[in-house]
Amino acid sequence: MSVKHLDLLFKPNSLAIIGASRDPNSVSAILMRNLMSGKFLGPVLPVSGAQEAIFGVLSYVSVTSLPLTPDMAIICSSVFDAPDRLSELADNGTHVAVIMDPGYALLDGPQKAQIDERIRQVSRDKDIRVLGPGSLGMIVPASGVNASLSRVGAKEGRIAFVTQSDSLFESVLDWARTNNVGFSHCVSLGRQLDIDFSSVLDYLGSDPATKAILLYIENIQDARRFMSAARASARNKPILVIRPRRLPCELRDAASELTEMDQDQIYDAAFRRAGMVRVDDIDSLFEGARTLANYKPLRGNGLAIVTNGQSIGLLAADTLIQGGGELAAITEETQLKLEEILGPERCSDNPVTLPYNASPEDYARVLSILVRAKDVGCVLILHVPFQGTSSLEIAQAVTQVAKTSRCLVLANWLGEETVRDTKDVFEDAAIPVFDRPGKAIMAYLHMLRYKRTQKILMQTPDSLPADFFPDTEHALDIIRKALSEDRTQLSEEESRQVLASYGVPVVETRICKSAMQAVDAASEIGFPVALKIRSPQIAQPFDIGGIALDLTTPDLVFEAAANMSARVHSQVPNAYIEGFTVQKMGRRPGAHELFISVFTDKVFGPILRFGHGGVSAPVINDHAMTLPPLNMGLARELIYRTRISKLLQGSRRQAAADIDDICLALIQISQMVIDLPQITTLEMNPIFADDQGVLALGARIWIQPATLTGPERLAIRPYPRELEECVRLKNGDQILLRPIRPEDAQAHLDFIHGLSEEDLRLRFFGLVQNFVLSDMPKFTQIDYDREMAFIATRLVDGKPETLGVVRTSTKPDNSSAEFAIIVRSDMKGTGLGSMLFEKMIRYCKSRGTRYLEGQTMPRNKGMIGLAKRFGLAVTHNYEEELVEMRLPLWEWEPGR
């Protein structure tokens, strides 16, 4: 996650090539040619012990003989020598190296493992960043750096491309040059022993020259770091990712019980939670990127199509609908305006069809109407060249309207020659233009997906429909007891108790050892009941007739028990019958059967799966996956990605299921996974769901001793409940200091609206904004791995009230955290500001952050005084009219 020294990788002032050679086919020769033929102005220093000059450039016999310390070194010598070369470079002051020996790919597994460990150790011990081994290098066109093995190079642009694949690196650059696509950065990661997706994403996420990021991913190593970096970058700019559905044998996890489809769905769920848009091919990757690099927020989900060729317009509309998009509704008011231009005899529906010989003015007038229409989120202009019309003049008229509109406009000028003549017009106006209608529609669908992923990333979720207070200790006691008996699975009764501890509604159940006990239990519960045989040798009692339903009398219960025992002895002679399970019939006429399951992935940790349940679930295969933790918004999104969600919404003959109750059950299971790290697998099938809520018949839970805490094994850090703290103010009022949550959005908006204008000016450095609810996610939806915000809150008339907030944003390498603090005007003088500030200082110090830093305006005497009381060094920056505050956290002690 560290971006340390990455500026030296992407903006070097000098380069050394270790292992330089005159062989024109060598790696070093290709590098030299690429560097010397580019715009790189700094010195390129070949290091070769055998030759005096390489391609006319003076060579040096060793790293120590170099006339200066290079910012970056590229190691082209044997990968077996790479650890020693890295150590020499680090001792000489170089902090970044690229390892590019192609022989690395030919090493066997043990050889690679040995070399990898030596490289990692040198990188850690010597503070030198490493790209590779197995990397094809990187290109930064704006800096003139082509430190790669690419034959074609790259032109300057605003898209960054980062890949694990060697072959795709060259293929994409070739494609991009043919299609006139430019790059801010192109990076081939190779083995990712040090510099990985997380590091590069952190760098690119804050790079002003990069407007969109493209990733080719086969697998990732540290899910927590990757998700944190991806989520942070996706808040700033679009990220598109391509990952093959099938991987080569050497990249598959042979020990995993998951299918390739399951593993792919896990990555799909991770990409969605990270706010990234997944695409399936190179064309889609770049068409989407070109569009998103000029992204204007879609006002709605509807696309308006304007064309002078009706057939082309209808085909484009079909492609849109099949891809999951929707046509914008053309309101009666908009139709009347269009008829003034097109005439009442022409169809004013969507697609809007112009005459084949429509003038540039007609295009401009129609587009002006549509970009202002309320229900139109985007407009696609499809132009078919006809004799007597000027495609260039029409393009100029369209761009004049599009440039002054907030509505996104896409263009498709059909025909090779037509596109060639008009491309510069559209590119100068930053309007995406495509040579095929399908490409334009696909680009729009990517924008729609981007909008949806941003909604997930920056959501304001609903509050929980009901608070639940899990009895975690009771559930832990059950699990500890089972582990002490060397068991890996809880019994049915233990599983139900764990579910009940977390508030999941479970049907009433009794465990019995004999048929007579089953009869007594059924009478206590009340008829009708279900009876199931219990045997450790029988995983699915249904398969051998070990389940009986709707038993209405004691005699029927006794008879069913006897018949089950006989069938078991006949079909599974070695089975040991432990007894019977008696359950109250969870009769819910018309209820839907659902399932919830949890399994543990080696990369991403616990994964939740939800879908259509019952005996036929494997055949129907209707499910969706997500990563915990969940809230109401994320749980609802998971449900709506399944086909059964449409049935859950009800019909004329059937009431809608209680979606909130299903969401709550998902959240309860998510919290269980966080609190109980011993749970490796959980299966709940079926779960009944209707308008009365949900009811689980039971669960199967597998366990093992925990090696990590619950939060540590998650790919996304959950809400840190352990940081909640009750305190008393000077006036005796009791309040709660806790991390902020997405559900605090409304209370936080009320808090901001309650601040004085002067407080707002001091907090936002003179810029007073009119905040609305849609602005709140950037304050309340935070990544707890790299951000923190503690709020002071209390309940007033049953509703939460925010009294103050302190927040920090930590650098990816945890070297420093920047803070800001504000309390409500009427709370000043109560000691609240000091309590919040001290809590944040304690938290940052506990994380190993080295410095706490902040800035304020010179007239903010209260903040300056607070900083001095806590020992921060306060300096005045007169040039920028700011006061800078800094605290070395390793020196700070409570009570100073």
Residue pairs with C-beta under 8 A, 6 or more apart in sequence:
1 198
1 199
1 202
1 225
1 228
1 229
1 786
1 812
1 813
2 199
2 202
2 812
2 813
3 199
3 202
3 203
3 811
3 812
3 813
4 129
4 813
4 815
5 95
5 96
5 128
5 129
6 96
6 129
6 195
6 199
6 200
6 203
8 71
8 72
8 95
8 96
8 129
9 72
9 96
9 98
9 129
9 131
9 138
9 195
10 138
10 140
10 143
10 145
10 185
10 203
11 140
11 143
11 145
12 42
12 70
12 71
12 72
12 96
12 143
12 145
13 42
13 71
14 42
14 43
14 44
14 45
14 68
14 69
14 70
14 71
14 72
15 35
15 40
15 42
15 43
15 44
15 45
15 70
15 71
15 72
15 73
15 74
15 145
15 147
16 44
16 45
16 46
16 47
16 63
16 66
16 70
16 72
16 73
16 74
16 89
16 94
17 28
17 31
17 32
17 44
17 45
17 46
17 47
17 54
17 73
17 74
17 76
18 47
18 63
18 73
18 74
18 75
18 76
18 77
18 85
18 89
19 28
19 47
19 48
19 75
19 76
19 77
19 78
19 81
19 85
20 28
20 32
20 46
20 47
20 48
20 51
20 54
20 59
20 76
21 28
21 29
21 48
21 51
21 54
21 76
22 29
22 51
22 54
22 55
23 29
26 76
27 76
27 100
27 101
27 102
27 149
28 46
28 54
28 76
29 54
29 55
30 149
31 74
31 76
31 100
31 137
31 147
31 148
31 149
32 44
32 46
32 54
32 55
32 57
33 55
34 146
34 147
34 148
34 149
34 150
34 153
35 44
35 145
35 146
35 147
36 44
36 55
36 57
37 146
38 144
38 145
38 146
38 153
39 143
39 144
40 143
40 144
40 145
40 146
41 144
42 71
43 68
44 57
45 57
45 60
45 66
45 67
45 68
45 70
46 54
46 57
46 58
46 59
46 60
47 59
47 60
47 61
47 62
47 63
47 66
48 54
48 59
48 60
48 61
49 61
49 62
51 59
52 58
52 59
53 59
60 66
60 67
62 88
63 73
63 85
63 88
63 89
63 92
63 94
64 88
64 92
66 92
69 92
69 93
69 94
70 94
71 94
71 95
71 96
72 94
72 96
72 97
72 98
72 147
73 85
73 89
73 94
73 96
73 97
73 98
74 97
74 98
74 100
74 137
74 147
75 82
75 85
75 86
75 97
75 98
75 99
75 100
75 101
76 100
76 101
77 85
77 101
78 101
78 103
79 99
79 101
79 103
79 104
79 107
79 115
79 133
80 115
82 99
82 101
82 115
82 119
82 133
83 115
83 118
83 119
83 121
83 122
85 97
86 97
86 99
86 119
86 122
86 123
86 126
86 128
86 130
87 122
87 126
89 97
89 128
90 122
90 126
90 127
90 128
91 126
94 128
95 127
95 128
95 129
96 128
96 129
96 130
96 131
97 128
97 129
97 130
97 131
98 130
98 131
98 132
98 135
98 137
98 138
98 147
99 119
99 130
99 131
99 132
99 133
99 134
99 135
99 190
100 132
100 133
100 135
100 136
100 137
100 149
101 133
104 112
104 115
104 132
104 133
104 134
104 191
105 134
107 115
115 133
116 191
116 193
119 130
119 133
119 193
119 194
120 193
120 194
122 128
123 129
123 130
123 193
123 194
129 194
129 195
130 193
130 194
130 195
131 137
131 138
131 187
131 189
131 190
131 194
131 195
132 189
132 190
132 191
132 193
133 190
133 191
133 193
134 166
134 190
134 191
135 188
135 189
135 190
135 191
136 148
136 149
136 150
136 166
136 169
136 170
136 188
136 190
137 147
137 148
137 149
137 150
137 188
138 145
138 147
138 148
138 185
138 186
138 187
138 188
139 145
139 146
139 147
139 148
139 150
139 153
139 154
139 173
139 183
139 185
139 186
140 184
140 185
140 186
141 153
141 154
141 155
141 156
141 157
141 182
141 183
141 184
142 156
142 184
142 209
146 153
146 154
148 169
148 186
148 188
149 170
150 169
150 170
150 173
150 186
151 170
151 174
152 170
152 173
152 174
152 177
153 173
153 177
154 173
154 176
154 177
154 182
154 183
154 186
155 176
155 177
155 180
155 181
155 182
155 183
156 182
156 183
156 184
157 181
157 182
157 183
157 184
158 182
158 184
158 209
158 210
158 211
158 212
158 293
159 181
159 182
159 183
159 184
159 210
159 211
159 212
159 213
159 214
159 286
159 289
159 290
159 293
160 183
160 184
160 185
160 186
160 187
160 204
160 207
160 210
160 212
160 213
160 214
161 172
161 183
161 185
161 186
161 187
161 214
161 216
162 185
162 186
162 187
162 189
162 197
162 200
162 201
162 204
162 213
162 214
162 215
162 216
163 169
163 172
163 187
163 188
163 189
163 215
163 216
164 189
164 190
164 192
164 216
164 217
164 218
164 219
165 216
165 218
166 188
168 216
169 186
169 188
171 282
172 186
172 216
172 282
173 186
175 181
175 282
175 286
176 182
176 183
176 286
179 286
180 423
181 286
181 289
181 290
184 204
184 207
184 209
184 210
184 211
185 204
185 207
185 210
187 200
189 195
189 196
189 197
189 200
192 221
196 220
196 221
196 222
196 225
196 226
197 215
197 217
197 220
197 226
197 229
197 230
198 222
198 225
198 226
198 228
198 229
198 230
199 229
199 812
201 213
201 226
201 229
201 230
201 232
201 233
201 239
202 229
202 232
202 233
202 812
204 210
204 213
204 233
205 213
205 229
205 232
205 233
205 236
205 237
206 236
210 237
211 237
211 238
211 292
211 293
211 294
212 237
212 238
212 239
212 240
212 289
212 292
212 293
212 295
213 233
213 237
213 238
213 239
213 240
214 239
214 240
214 241
214 242
214 285
214 286
214 289
215 239
215 240
215 241
215 242
215 276
216 241
216 242
216 243
217 241
217 242
217 243
217 267
218 243
218 244
218 247
218 251
219 247
219 251
219 603
220 226
220 603
221 603
223 270
223 603
223 604
223 605
223 715
224 714
224 715
224 716
224 717
224 785
226 270
226 274
226 715
227 270
227 273
227 274
227 627
227 715
227 716
228 716
228 717
228 783
228 785
228 786
229 812
230 239
230 274
230 275
230 276
231 273
231 274
231 275
231 457
231 716
231 783
232 783
232 786
233 239
234 274
234 275
234 276
234 453
234 454
234 457
235 275
235 457
235 458
235 778
238 277
238 288
238 289
238 292
238 293
238 295
238 450
239 274
239 275
239 276
239 277
240 276
240 277
240 278
240 279
240 285
240 288
240 289
240 292
240 446
241 271
241 276
241 277
241 278
241 279
242 278
242 279
242 280
242 281
242 282
242 284
242 285
243 264
243 267
243 271
243 278
245 260
245 261
245 264
246 260
247 260
252 260
253 263
253 602
256 263
256 602
258 266
258 599
258 601
263 601
265 625
266 601
266 603
266 604
266 607
266 625
268 278
268 625
269 607
269 624
269 625
269 626
269 627
270 604
270 627
270 715
271 277
271 278
272 278
272 453
272 456
272 626
273 456
273 457
273 626
273 627
273 634
273 716
274 457
275 453
275 454
275 456
275 457
276 453
277 288
277 292
277 446
277 449
277 450
277 453
278 449
279 285
279 288
279 446
283 439
283 442
284 442
284 446
287 432
287 434
287 439
287 442
287 443
287 446
288 442
288 443
288 446
288 447
290 432
290 443
291 410
291 432
291 443
291 444
291 446
291 447
292 446
292 447
292 450
294 430
294 431
294 432
295 408
295 447
295 450
296 406
296 407
296 408
297 451
298 377
298 378
298 408
298 447
298 448
298 451
299 374
299 376
299 377
299 406
299 407
300 328
300 374
300 375
300 376
300 377
301 325
301 326
301 377
301 448
301 451
302 326
302 327
302 328
302 329
302 375
302 376
302 377
302 378
303 320
303 325
303 326
303 327
303 328
303 376
303 377
303 378
303 379
303 380
303 444
304 327
304 328
304 330
304 350
304 351
304 352
304 370
304 373
304 376
304 378
304 379
304 380
305 313
305 316
305 317
305 320
305 327
305 350
305 351
305 352
305 379
305 380
305 382
306 313
306 351
306 352
306 354
306 363
306 366
306 367
306 370
306 379
306 380
306 381
306 382
307 313
307 316
307 351
307 352
307 353
307 354
307 381
307 382
307 383
307 384
308 353
308 354
308 355
308 356
308 357
308 358
308 382
308 383
308 384
308 386
308 389
309 353
309 356
309 382
309 384
309 414
310 351
310 353
312 382
312 384
312 414
312 437
313 351
313 352
313 353
313 382
314 351
315 437
316 351
316 380
316 382
316 412
316 437
316 438
316 440
316 441
317 327
317 350
317 351
319 437
319 438
319 441
319 442
320 326
320 327
320 441
320 444
320 445
321 327
323 441
323 442
323 445
324 445
324 448
325 441
325 444
325 445
325 448
327 350
327 351
328 350
328 373
328 375
328 376
328 377
329 350
329 375
330 338
330 348
330 349
330 350
330 352
330 373
330 375
331 373
331 374
331 375
334 348
334 369
334 370
334 373
335 348
337 369
338 348
338 352
338 366
338 369
339 346
339 348
341 362
341 365
341 366
341 369
342 348
342 352
342 353
342 354
342 355
342 362
342 366
346 353
346 355
347 353
351 382
352 366
352 370
354 362
354 363
354 366
355 362
356 384
356 386
356 389
357 386
357 388
357 389
358 389
358 394
359 389
360 390
360 393
360 394
360 396
360 397
361 397
363 381
363 383
363 394
363 397
363 398
364 397
364 398
364 400
364 401
367 379
367 381
367 398
367 401
367 402
367 409
368 401
370 376
370 379
370 407
371 379
371 401
371 402
371 405
371 406
371 407
371 409
372 405
372 407
376 407
377 407
377 408
378 407
378 408
378 409
378 410
378 444
378 447
379 407
379 408
379 409
379 410
380 409
380 410
380 411
380 412
380 440
380 441
380 444
381 398
381 409
381 410
381 411
381 412
382 412
382 414
382 437
382 440
383 391
383 394
383 395
383 411
383 412
383 413
383 414
383 418
384 414
384 415
385 391
385 413
385 414
385 415
385 418
391 413
391 415
391 418
391 421
391 422
392 421
392 422
392 425
395 411
395 413
395 422
395 425
395 426
396 425
398 409
398 411
398 431
399 425
399 426
399 428
399 429
399 431
401 409
402 409
402 429
402 431
403 429
403 430
403 431
408 447
409 431
410 431
410 432
410 433
410 434
410 440
410 443
410 444
411 426
411 431
411 432
411 433
411 434
411 440
412 433
412 434
412 435
412 436
412 437
412 439
412 440
413 419
413 422
413 433
413 435
414 435
414 436
414 437
416 435
419 433
419 435
422 433
423 433
426 432
426 433
427 433
432 440
432 443
434 440
434 443
456 633
456 634
456 637
457 781
458 777
458 778
458 781
459 633
459 634
459 742
459 777
459 781
460 633
460 742
460 745
460 746
460 773
460 774
460 776
460 777
460 780
460 781
461 631
461 632
461 633
461 634
461 742
461 743
462 632
462 633
462 743
463 632
463 743
464 632
464 664
464 667
464 743
465 632
465 660
465 661
465 663
465 664
466 664
468 502
468 503
468 664
468 668
469 503
470 501
470 502
470 503
470 668
470 671
470 672
470 675
471 501
471 502
472 501
472 675
472 676
474 497
474 501
475 497
475 498
475 501
475 502
475 672
475 675
475 676
476 676
478 490
478 494
478 497
478 498
478 501
479 490
479 498
479 676
479 678
479 679
479 703
482 489
482 490
482 491
482 494
482 703
483 678
483 703
483 704
483 705
487 703
488 702
488 703
488 704
489 700
489 701
489 702
489 703
490 498
490 700
490 701
490 702
490 703
491 511
492 509
492 511
492 534
492 581
492 698
492 700
493 509
493 511
494 701
495 698
495 699
495 700
495 701
496 506
496 509
496 698
496 699
498 672
498 676
498 699
498 701
499 506
499 684
499 696
499 698
499 699
500 506
502 668
502 669
502 671
502 672
503 664
503 668
504 665
504 668
504 669
504 684
504 694
504 696
505 665
505 693
505 694
505 695
505 696
506 695
506 696
506 697
506 698
507 583
507 584
507 586
507 695
507 696
507 697
507 698
508 525
508 583
508 584
509 581
509 582
509 583
509 584
509 698
510 518
510 521
510 524
510 525
510 581
510 582
510 583
511 534
511 579
511 580
511 581
511 582
512 518
512 520
512 521
512 579
512 580
512 581
512 582
513 578
513 579
513 580
514 579
514 580
515 557
515 558
515 561
515 562
515 565
515 580
516 558
517 579
517 580
518 531
518 557
518 558
518 561
518 579
518 580
518 582
519 554
519 557
519 558
521 582
522 529
522 531
522 551
522 554
522 557
522 582
523 554
525 582
525 583
525 584
526 584
527 551
527 552
527 553
528 549
528 550
528 551
528 552
528 585
528 587
529 551
529 557
529 582
529 583
529 584
529 585
530 547
530 548
530 549
530 550
530 551
530 582
530 583
530 584
530 585
531 547
531 548
531 551
531 557
531 560
531 561
531 564
531 580
531 581
531 582
531 583
532 541
532 546
532 547
532 548
532 580
532 581
532 583
533 541
533 546
533 547
533 564
533 565
533 568
533 577
533 580
533 581
534 577
534 578
534 579
534 580
534 581
535 541
535 546
535 568
535 572
535 575
535 576
535 577
535 578
536 576
536 578
537 572
537 574
537 575
537 576
538 544
538 546
538 568
538 572
538 575
541 547
542 615
544 567
544 568
544 571
544 572
545 563
545 564
545 567
546 564
546 567
546 568
548 560
548 563
548 564
549 585
550 585
551 557
551 560
557 582
561 580
564 580
565 577
568 575
568 577
569 575
583 697
583 698
586 688
586 695
586 697
588 688
588 690
588 692
588 695
590 654
590 690
591 657
591 688
591 689
591 690
591 695
592 644
592 647
592 648
592 657
592 688
592 689
592 690
593 612
593 613
593 614
593 617
593 685
593 686
593 687
593 688
593 689
594 610
594 611
594 612
594 613
594 644
594 662
594 686
594 687
594 688
594 689
594 694
595 609
595 610
595 611
595 612
595 613
595 614
595 617
595 623
595 683
595 684
595 685
595 686
595 687
596 608
596 609
596 610
596 665
596 666
596 669
596 682
596 684
596 685
596 687
597 608
597 609
597 681
597 682
597 683
597 684
597 685
598 606
598 607
598 608
598 609
598 669
598 673
598 679
598 681
598 682
599 606
599 607
599 609
599 680
599 681
600 606
600 607
600 680
600 681
600 713
601 607
603 715
604 627
604 715
605 627
605 713
605 714
605 715
606 627
606 628
606 673
606 713
606 714
607 625
607 626
607 627
608 625
608 626
608 627
608 628
608 630
608 638
608 666
608 669
608 670
608 673
609 623
609 624
609 625
610 623
610 624
610 626
610 638
610 639
610 642
610 666
611 617
611 622
611 623
611 624
611 642
611 644
612 620
612 622
612 623
612 642
612 643
612 644
613 685
613 686
613 687
614 685
614 686
617 623
617 685
622 642
622 643
622 644
623 642
624 638
624 639
624 641
624 642
625 638
626 634
626 637
626 638
627 714
627 715
627 716
628 670
628 673
628 674
628 714
628 716
628 718
629 670
629 671
629 674
629 714
629 716
629 718
629 719
630 638
630 666
630 667
630 670
631 667
631 741
631 742
631 743
632 660
632 663
632 667
632 743
633 742
635 662
635 663
635 664
635 666
635 667
635 670
636 659
636 663
638 666
639 645
639 648
639 659
639 662
639 663
639 666
648 656
648 657
648 659
648 662
648 689
649 656
649 657
649 659
650 656
650 657
650 691
655 690
655 691
656 691
657 689
657 690
657 691
658 689
658 690
658 691
658 692
658 693
658 694
661 689
661 693
661 694
662 689
662 694
665 687
665 694
665 696
669 682
669 684
672 679
672 682
673 679
673 682
673 710
674 710
674 711
674 714
674 718
675 710
676 710
677 706
677 708
677 709
677 710
677 712
677 713
678 703
678 704
678 705
678 706
679 701
679 702
679 703
680 702
680 703
680 704
681 700
681 701
681 702
682 699
682 700
682 701
682 702
683 699
683 700
683 701
684 696
684 698
684 699
686 697
687 694
687 695
687 696
687 697
688 694
688 695
688 696
688 697
689 695
710 718
711 717
711 718
711 720
717 783
717 784
717 785
718 784
719 739
719 741
719 784
720 739
720 784
723 738
723 739
723 790
723 843
724 736
724 737
724 738
724 739
725 736
725 737
725 738
725 839
726 734
726 735
726 736
726 737
727 734
727 735
727 736
727 737
727 835
728 734
728 735
729 735
729 830
729 831
729 832
729 835
730 829
730 830
730 831
731 830
733 794
733 830
734 794
735 792
735 793
735 794
735 803
735 832
736 792
736 793
736 794
737 790
737 791
737 792
737 835
737 836
737 839
738 790
738 791
738 793
739 784
739 788
739 789
739 790
739 791
740 748
740 779
740 780
740 782
740 789
740 790
740 791
740 805
740 807
741 780
742 777
742 780
742 781
743 780
744 780
744 791
744 793
744 800
744 802
745 773
745 776
745 777
745 779
745 780
746 773
746 776
747 793
747 799
747 800
747 801
747 802
748 776
748 779
748 780
748 791
748 802
748 805
749 771
749 772
749 773
749 775
749 776
750 801
750 802
751 801
751 802
751 803
751 805
751 824
752 760
752 771
753 771
754 824
754 825
755 763
755 822
755 824
755 825
756 825
757 768
759 822
759 825
760 768
760 769
761 767
761 768
761 857
762 822
762 856
762 857
762 859
762 860
762 863
763 820
763 822
765 857
766 857
769 775
779 789
779 807
780 789
782 788
782 789
782 807
786 809
786 810
786 812
787 807
787 808
787 809
787 810
788 807
788 808
788 810
788 840
788 843
788 844
789 805
789 806
789 807
789 808
790 805
790 806
790 807
790 836
790 839
790 840
790 843
791 802
791 803
791 804
791 805
792 802
792 803
792 804
792 805
792 823
792 827
792 832
792 835
792 836
793 800
793 801
793 802
793 803
794 800
794 801
794 803
795 801
802 824
803 823
803 824
803 827
803 832
804 821
804 822
804 823
804 824
804 827
804 832
804 833
804 836
805 821
805 822
805 823
805 836
806 819
806 820
806 821
806 836
806 837
806 839
806 840
807 819
807 820
807 821
807 840
808 817
808 818
808 819
808 820
808 840
808 844
808 852
809 817
809 818
810 816
810 817
810 844
810 847
810 849
811 817
814 847
814 848
814 849
814 850
815 849
815 850
815 851
816 849
816 850
816 851
816 852
816 853
817 844
817 849
817 851
817 852
817 853
818 853
818 854
818 855
819 837
819 840
819 852
819 853
819 854
820 854
821 833
821 836
821 837
821 840
821 863
821 866
823 832
823 833
823 836
828 862
833 862
833 866
834 866
834 869
834 870
837 866
837 870
838 870
838 894
840 852
841 852
841 870
841 887
841 889
841 892
842 894
844 852
844 889
845 889
845 890
845 892
849 889
850 888
850 889
850 890
851 886
851 887
851 888
851 889
852 872
852 886
852 887
852 889
853 884
853 885
853 886
853 887
854 863
854 867
854 872
854 884
854 885
854 886
855 882
855 883
855 884
855 885
856 863
856 864
856 882
856 883
856 885
857 881
857 882
857 883
858 876
858 881
858 882
858 883
860 883
864 874
864 883
864 885
867 874
867 885
867 887
868 874
870 887
870 892
870 896
871 887
871 891
871 892
871 896
872 885
872 886
872 887
873 885
873 886
873 887
874 883
874 884
874 885
875 883
875 884
875 886
876 882
876 883
876 884
877 883
877 884
